[in-house]
Amino acid sequence: MKNIFLFGECMIELMTASQEKSSSTIKQSFAGDVFNTAVYLKRTFSDIKVNLVTAVGKDNFSQKMVQYFEDEQIGTDLVFQSESKIPGLYSIQLDDKGERSFTYWRNDSAARQVMQHIDDEAINVLSEGDMFFFSGISLAVIEPEARAAFWSMIEKLKTAGVKIVFDPNYRARMWDTPAKAKEQFELAFSAADVLLPGVDDFEQLYGITTSQEVYEFCKPYQFDELIIKNGELGIICYLGELAYEFFITPVDNVVDTTSAGDSFNGVYLGARANGSSLSEAIELASKSAAFVIQHHGAIVEPNAYQAFITDLLN
């Protein structure tokens, strides 16, 4: 059985369920880019062992969050509990095209201190995995003084033969300066075996606007796979120096784009881990992401997603 670890933050999600003139009804759930990736990976490939690496508190929300992880059959052995901190929180607003904007309360979240819990025993467990996934948001969440310990851990995992996967999700408000983000991202580019960038992230941080420019930027790094996502303009993949282009069928009924990239990542990584070809993995991941963005919230209701993926795989 394949064994994949995903490192990041899960937060309390608040979304407006109904709106009136003077008040609104709020729906509460749990989400976060790496957690979303873990959910779609596990839901699509139940035979893969999927584990979350994060920190929560001991409050009621944290207890319900960990129960949610377990309900989704995501391993919690490396979900640590802080004595004093609680999960971060965010609210999400959607425009009439399904594009989202966020308000965050996460500066003092338990996940920021996750590296305080990563000891030799935890690294030994991680070293037994086949794959370790993290994102630009994962890096931003870690307390700056703990990042050296994170990179030391990554080096140990690489030495142990674990495949390192990085998605450079960039959120400007989470970094003190763009220079700090670039410094950390370039360490990640150097360490990663698989890179999953979106052109929009590169545009925000580096002023790069095309898939070809993203490739030229990443070319000096020693990756095995480079999957460049560019929305409706399609996906360009590089295995070594071989390039492959995949066109995407646009979705007419876009409801919520919150988890488009996360669901793509989870399904793509699961498919590749299970031995699917590049084209098979891209097709399955793209169709899954197209389904997800036709639903509200980061995590689609499980029965709806299961019916969809069962039909797609059969």
N, C-alpha and C positions, 0 to 999 in steps of 0.2 A: 504493500500500500504506500502510495506517495504521501509525503509529509511536508506541508507548507506552513511557514510561519509568516504572519503579517503584523508589522510593527506600526502602531499609530494610536489615534485617539478616537474614542466614541463619545458623542455628546448627547445631551438632552435636546431634542428638536421640537420647536414650537412652530406650528403652521396654522394660518387662519382657515378654519373650516367653513365659516359663514360670516358674512359681513352685513351689518345694519348701519344706519346713519350714525348712531352714537356709541355702538359697542360691536364686539365681534366674539365669536366662539372660537377657541383655540384648541387644536388637536395636538396632543403631546405624544412623541415617539422617540426613538433613538436612532442616531445616524452619525456618519463621519466617513471621509473618503476611503480610508483603509478598511474600516468595518464594513462599509457597503461592498467593497471588493470581495471581502471574505464571505459575505452572505451569498452573493451571486455565484462565486466559485463553488461553495458547498452545495447550494441548491441545484446547480447544474451537474456537478460531479460528486455524488454522494459517496463514491468509493475513495475519494481523496481525504486524507486527514488534514483538516484546516484548523489552525490555531491562531488566536489573537494574542499579541504581546502589548500590554497596556497597563495603566494603573487607574483605579477607581477609588471611591471612598468607602465608608461604612454606613452611609446614610441610606434612607429608603429608596431614593432614585438609583443609587449604585446597586443595591440588592436586586431591584427589578431589572436593571441593565444586565447584570451577570446572568440572571434567569433567562433573559431574552437571548443572550449568547448561547446558552445551553439549549434553549428551545430550537435555535437554528443549527444545532449540532456542531457548534464551533468550540474547539478546545479552550479551556480556561485555566489550565495549569500555570500559565505565565500571565494571568490577569492578577496583578498585585493590588493589595488594599492599603491605602494611605490612612494613617491614624487621624490626620487633621484636614485633609483636602477632600473636595467633592468634584464631581464631573463638571466639565464646561457645559455651556448652554448656548444655543443660537436660535434665532427666529428667521423664518424664510418668507419672502414676499415674491409673488409671481406677477409678471405683466401678462398682457393678453396674448403674447406669443409663446408663453411658457418659459421665458427667460427669468432667471432668479436673481434676487439680491438678498444679502444676509446682514443681520446684526448679531454680533458675538459678545459673549461674556465668558472668557476662557483664560484670562491672564493668570489666574491663580488655581487652575485646575489640577487635579491629581496627576493627570497624564504628563504634565510638564516635568514631574519628578520621577518618571518611570526608570531612568537610568540608576537612581539610587537603589533600586531593587535588583538590578542585573548583576549577579555575582558569578563566580566561577561555575557554580552548580547550574545556574540558568544558561550560561554560555555552553556548557556541555550538552544540555538538552537541545539548544538551538543548533549545535553542531551536528546533531543526528538528523536534521531536516534535509530535504532535497532542495528547498528554495526558501529564500528570505526576501520579503517584499517590504519596501517602504516608499514614502513619497516626499515631495517637497514640503508638504504640510507637516508630515512626521518630523522633519528636520526643524521646522520653524517652532513646533510645539516644545521640543526639548529645551530645557534651560541652557543658555549659552555656555555656562561653565561645565556642563555635562557632555558637551559634544565631543570632546577629545576621547572620553570613555566610549562613546558610541562608535567612533571610527576605529578604536582599538578592538572593539567587539567585532566589527565588520571584517577587519583583517584576520582575526582568528577564525571566523566563519569561512572566509575564502580559503584559508590554509586547510581547513577541514573538508573542502570540496563542495560547500554549499553554494548553489547558484544565487547570485545577488541580482535583484530586480528593482529598478528605480523608475518611478513616474514623477517627473519634475513639475508637480502641481505647484503653481506659484500664486501666493496671495500676498500682495504688497504690504497690506496693513499688518501682517504678522512679523515683518522684519524691520529692524531699526533703520537699515539702509539697503538699497539694491546691491551695494558692494558686498555686504554680509551674506546676502542670499547667493550671490554669484560664487563667493568663496566656498560655501557649503555645497552648492550644486555641482561645482567642478570637482570636488572630492568625490561626490556621488557618481558623476560620469566616469571618473577614473576607476572606481571600484566595481561598477555594475557590469554584469554579463548580458543583461537584457535591459534595454531602455525603451520606455513607453511615452514619449513626449507628445504633447499637443502643440500645434503651431501657435495657438493663442497664448500659451504660457511663455513661449519664446518671444512672441511679439511684445508682451508686457515687460519682460525682463531684459531682453537683448535687442529689441527693435527688429527682430527677424520675422519676415512675413510670409515665407513660402516653405514648402516641404524641402525643396532643394537646398535652401539656405540652412535649414535645420540639419540636414545631412552633412553639409560642408562643415558646420560647426562641430558636429559629433564625430566626424571622420577620424580625427587624431586619436580618439579614445579606443581602447581595445575591447569593443563589445562583440558579442556573438550574434545578437539580434537587435535591430533598431526598428521599432514600429512607430511611424509618424502619423498621428491622427490629425486630420484637417477638415472635420465636419463633413458637409455635403460635397466637398471637393475630393473626398476619398482618402485612402490610406496608402502610404508608400512604405514598403518594408525592405530592409537590407539584411541579408544573411551573409556575413562577411562583406564581400564587394559585389554580390549579386543583388540586383534590385528587382522588386516586384510591385506592381501597381494594382490596387483594387478600387473599383468604383462602388459608391454607396447609393442605394435607392432612397431618395428623400422621403421623409415621413410627412404626410399631409396634416395629420392630427397631433401636433406637438402640444402636450399638456404641461410637462414639467421636465426640464433638462437637467435637473439636479444631479442625477446619478448616471448620466450617459457614459462618461469616461470610466467611472468606477465599475459599472456592470460589464463594459467592454473588457476592462483589464482582468476581472475575475474569470470571465468565461474564456478569454484568450489563454490565460495562464493555465487554467485547468485543462483545456484542450491540448495544449502543448505538452503539459506534464503527462497526459495520458497517451501521448504518442501520435496525436493528430498532425497532419501536414500543415504547413503554413497557410495554404489556401483554405483548408477545412476549418482551421482555428479562426481565421479572419472572418469567414462567412458566418460561423456560428456566433461569434462575439458581436458582429455587426447587427445581426438579426435580433439578438438578445437586447442590445442597447436600444434598437429601434422600438422594441416592445416596451421597454422600461419607460422611455420618455413619453409614452402615450398614457401614463398613469401619474397620479399625484403622489408626491413624496419620494424620498430617496429609495425606500424599500417597498417594492410592490407586494400587495397582499399575497401570502404564500400559495394559496390554492390557485389563484389566477396565474401566477408565474409557473407553478408546477404543471398545470394543464398545458400552458404554452410550450414549455421546454420539452415535455413528454411528446407532444405532437411533432415538434421540430426534430427531435432525435429519432423518431420512429418512421 
